[in-house]
Amino acid sequence: MKRFVKVMTVLMVSLALAGCSSGKPASETINLKVWGSQDSQEFLSKRIEKFKELNTDKTYNIELGVVGEPDARDYVTQDIEAAADVFAFANDQITDLVEAGALYEITKDKERIVKDNVPGSVDAATIDGKLYAYPMTADNGYFMYYDKSVFTEEDVKSLDSMVKVAEEKNKKIFMDVSNGWYNASFFLGAGGKLAVENGKQVTDFNNARGLQVGEYMRSFTASPAFLTGDDTVLQAGMGDTIAAGVSGTWVAESMEKTLGDNYAATKLPTFNIGGEDVQMASFGGYKLMGVKTKTEHPIEAMALADFLTNEESQLERFNTLKLGPSNIKAAESEAVQANVALSALAEQAQFAHSQKSVLSNYWTPSEAFGLALEDKNPAPMQELLDQMVKQIQEGVIE
């Protein structure tokens, strides 16, 4: 009998120990590392604490480090194992990060993430149809600033209307047409193709539709209301000779100070080709948040990245850091809408294209095309377009 009791006791202890060792122990600590820019450290620290409060079913030890978005790719690809589990990066780094095998594909709640954020930011986080990051901001793009004493809200809906008003009032509309970042807005708005296929830049800006666009651009740049240059020209002339100008949030303070009560901004206008009003597109730059492939806690890391980029976090990021949200509801909030420049940027975001579809050999030919228009080059438009497209696709400047 004693032997039986002893055997049963040993068996029960063994079973108990086996039960304790199966699965993850309740006391296990989830260790994660997060990287963000220097100016976002306080913000991230507070949001991480909030994440812990909302996830008390697990014990988290989350280390915060300083690696800004511009440097993330270099640090991550140098040593993926040593990199942060969750990190922010600029969208133009995503291709290199994916090719290096550094980013987890985001499959959990993918439909929600896609639905919650502006299309341009989702596209920026996507490679070959796969989502590799969480959209975080949508604040590096351009839109239209204007003087309310010259243009009405109705006027600025159409570039044709704006040109007419500006000519009548002897005012200027500023746009750097010799910069490919800006002049592509006409072609892309009209449905033009600018993509990377098999590692090469391809475009159809010289097709029949592109010819219509080119002729419109020639007409616009020939108007006495047109003015070109860099942002210093815009800042010096706004409120005086210039009544409207295309630029980004980096000149917002200057625009507001100069225009005062007449300060306004909105999405880019439409332009009319072939009897059809076409919405001008734009390029958009986005900041994203990714999870490294070699994280020991992928589920928890993705939950944290998702939390740090959700609607609430994006609103807090705007309130504390003035970074424009990619989250649609956050962008439509009263706080963002009250910021004239960011509201205009958010309005334009739905028509923005990611620069991941642009290779380096696009820029010089597109600049040359814009310069030809600004210089009133009389060459046939088809000839100018064919030359630009050839140089873009072949990467040869003649």
MOGI-V631941 format. One record per residue. RES is the residue in one letter. PHI is phi as a letter, one per 20 degrees, with the letter a starting at -180 (999 if undefined). D_LAST is the distance of its C-alpha to the last C-alpha in Angstrom with 2 decimals. Layout:
((RES	PHI	D_LAST) (RES	PHI	D_LAST))
//
This chain:
((M	999	100.39) (K	g	99.06) (R	f	96.78) (F	f	95.50) (V	f	94.77) (K	f	92.98) (V	f	90.81) (M	f	89.97) (T	f	89.11) (V	f	86.73) (L	f	85.16) (M	f	84.71) (V	f	83.14) (S	f	80.78) (L	f	79.74) (A	f	79.25) (L	f	77.05) (A	f	75.07) (G	f	74.59) (C	f	73.34) (S	e	70.84) (S	f	69.35) (G	m	66.12) (K	e	64.88) (P	f	67.64) (A	f	68.13) (S	e	67.78) (E	f	64.34) (T	e	61.86) (I	e	58.28) (N	e	56.09) (L	c	52.62) (K	c	49.99) (V	c	47.70) (W	d	44.67) (G	b	43.48) (S	f	42.11) (Q	g	44.43) (D	f	44.98) (S	d	45.89) (Q	f	48.62) (E	f	51.55) (F	g	50.33) (L	f	49.86) (S	g	53.23) (K	f	55.02) (R	f	53.34) (I	f	54.13) (E	f	57.75) (K	f	57.77) (F	f	56.45) (K	f	59.31) (E	f	61.85) (L	e	60.71) (N	c	60.78) (T	f	64.13) (D	f	64.69) (K	c	62.71) (T	e	62.70) (Y	d	59.29) (N	c	58.26) (I	d	54.80) (E	e	53.11) (L	d	50.50) (G	c	47.77) (V	d	44.95) (V	b	41.44) (G	f	39.08) (E	g	36.58) (P	f	33.50) (D	d	35.13) (A	g	36.78) (R	g	34.31) (D	f	34.50) (Y	f	38.29) (V	f	38.91) (T	f	36.77) (Q	f	38.13) (D	b	41.63) (I	f	42.22) (E	f	45.97) (A	e	46.31) (A	f	44.11) (A	f	45.71) (D	f	46.91) (V	c	45.42) (F	b	42.41) (A	e	40.03) (F	b	36.26) (A	f	33.06) (N	f	31.69) (D	f	28.27) (Q	e	30.33) (I	f	32.00) (T	f	29.78) (D	f	30.28) (L	f	33.98) (V	f	34.52) (E	f	32.79) (A	e	35.05) (G	m	38.06) (A	e	39.06) (L	d	39.68) (Y	f	42.62) (E	f	41.93) (I	e	43.78) (T	d	46.04) (K	f	49.13) (D	m	49.16) (K	g	45.56) (E	g	46.31) (R	f	47.83) (I	f	44.93) (V	f	42.45) (K	f	44.77) (D	f	45.39) (N	d	41.82) (V	f	39.01) (P	g	36.71) (G	f	33.61) (S	f	35.53) (V	f	36.85) (D	f	33.44) (A	f	32.28) (A	e	35.27) (T	d	34.72) (I	c	32.98) (D	l	33.36) (G	m	36.16) (K	d	38.09) (L	e	39.01) (Y	d	38.67) (A	b	39.53) (Y	e	41.52) (P	g	39.66) (M	c	40.87) (T	b	39.02) (A	b	36.57) (D	c	35.85) (N	d	32.19) (G	b	30.72) (Y	b	30.62) (F	b	32.74) (M	d	34.01) (Y	e	36.30) (Y	b	38.31) (D	e	41.15) (K	f	44.22) (S	f	45.61) (V	d	42.80) (F	d	41.89) (T	e	44.32) (E	f	43.83) (E	f	43.48) (D	g	40.81) (V	f	38.44) (K	f	38.50) (S	c	36.18) (L	f	33.12) (D	f	34.11) (S	f	37.54) (M	f	36.20) (V	f	34.04) (K	f	37.13) (V	f	39.39) (A	f	37.05) (E	f	36.66) (E	f	40.44) (K	d	41.13) (N	l	38.44) (K	d	36.88) (K	d	33.38) (I	d	31.69) (F	e	29.30) (M	a	26.23) (D	e	23.03) (V	f	20.71) (S	e	17.60) (N	d	18.66) (G	f	17.81) (W	f	21.33) (Y	e	22.83) (N	f	20.74) (A	f	20.99) (S	f	24.70) (F	f	24.39) (F	f	22.64) (L	f	24.82) (G	f	27.87) (A	e	27.41) (G	n	27.30) (G	f	23.60) (K	d	22.82) (L	b	20.99) (A	b	22.29) (V	d	22.06) (E	c	23.19) (N	l	23.87) (G	m	21.95) (K	c	18.70) (Q	f	17.38) (V	c	18.12) (T	b	18.19) (D	c	19.39) (F	f	18.38) (N	d	17.42) (N	f	20.92) (A	g	23.76) (R	f	24.81) (G	f	21.37) (L	f	21.29) (Q	f	24.63) (V	f	23.42) (G	g	20.42) (E	f	22.88) (Y	f	25.30) (M	f	22.89) (R	f	22.11) (S	f	25.88) (F	f	26.53) (T	f	24.15) (A	e	25.60) (S	f	29.08) (P	f	30.91) (A	e	31.88) (F	e	28.39) (L	b	27.60) (T	d	24.78) (G	q	24.56) (D	e	25.58) (D	f	29.04) (T	f	30.66) (V	f	30.14) (L	f	31.75) (Q	f	34.61) (A	f	35.32) (G	d	35.42) (M	f	36.95) (G	n	40.42) (D	d	39.84) (T	f	36.99) (I	e	35.31) (A	d	37.32) (A	a	35.03) (G	b	32.04) (V	e	30.04) (S	a	30.30) (G	c	32.29) (T	f	35.64) (W	f	34.69) (V	d	35.33) (A	g	38.43) (E	f	40.93) (S	f	39.40) (M	f	39.24) (E	f	42.83) (K	f	44.12) (T	f	42.56) (L	e	43.52) (G	l	46.87) (D	f	48.77) (N	e	45.84) (Y	f	43.56) (A	b	42.18) (A	b	39.34) (T	b	38.54) (K	f	36.00) (L	f	32.93) (P	e	33.95) (T	e	33.43) (F	c	31.40) (N	d	32.32) (I	c	30.24) (G	l	32.00) (G	m	35.31) (E	d	34.84) (D	e	34.86) (V	d	32.25) (Q	f	32.54) (M	f	29.55) (A	e	28.73) (S	a	27.61) (F	e	26.69) (G	c	29.77) (G	d	30.50) (Y	c	33.76) (K	d	36.12) (L	c	37.85) (M	c	40.88) (G	d	41.07) (V	c	43.80) (K	f	43.28) (T	f	44.13) (K	e	46.58) (T	f	48.80) (E	e	52.50) (H	c	53.19) (P	f	50.48) (I	f	52.67) (E	f	53.68) (A	f	50.19) (M	f	48.74) (A	f	51.65) (L	f	50.93) (A	f	47.18) (D	f	48.09) (F	f	50.63) (L	f	48.33) (T	c	45.84) (N	f	48.35) (E	g	49.01) (E	f	51.59) (S	f	49.50) (Q	f	46.46) (L	f	48.71) (E	f	50.19) (R	f	46.75) (F	f	45.90) (N	f	49.26) (T	e	49.04) (L	d	45.34) (K	l	43.92) (L	e	41.39) (G	f	40.55) (P	f	42.01) (S	e	40.28) (N	f	43.75) (I	f	44.23) (K	f	47.86) (A	f	47.23) (A	f	44.45) (E	e	46.94) (S	f	49.67) (E	f	51.23) (A	f	50.06) (V	f	46.34) (Q	f	46.71) (A	f	48.35) (N	e	45.19) (V	g	43.16) (A	f	39.69) (L	f	40.32) (S	f	41.96) (A	f	38.89) (L	f	36.68) (A	f	39.11) (E	f	39.03) (Q	f	35.22) (A	g	35.29) (Q	f	36.16) (F	d	32.84) (A	e	30.78) (H	d	28.37) (S	f	28.09) (Q	e	24.93) (K	f	25.71) (S	e	23.56) (V	d	20.41) (L	e	18.35) (S	f	16.36) (N	f	12.89) (Y	f	14.02) (W	f	14.36) (T	f	11.15) (P	f	9.64) (S	f	13.26) (E	f	13.63) (A	f	10.86) (F	f	12.69) (G	f	15.94) (L	f	15.15) (A	f	14.37) (L	f	17.80) (E	f	19.53) (D	e	18.41) (K	l	19.76) (N	f	16.70) (P	e	18.54) (A	g	15.91) (P	g	17.50) (M	g	17.45) (Q	f	16.80) (E	f	13.57) (L	f	12.45) (L	f	13.85) (D	f	12.44) (Q	f	8.80) (M	f	10.05) (V	f	12.12) (K	f	9.83) (Q	f	7.66) (I	f	11.18) (Q	f	12.86) (E	e	10.77) (G	m	9.84) (V	d	6.35) (I	e	3.80) (E	e	0.00))
//
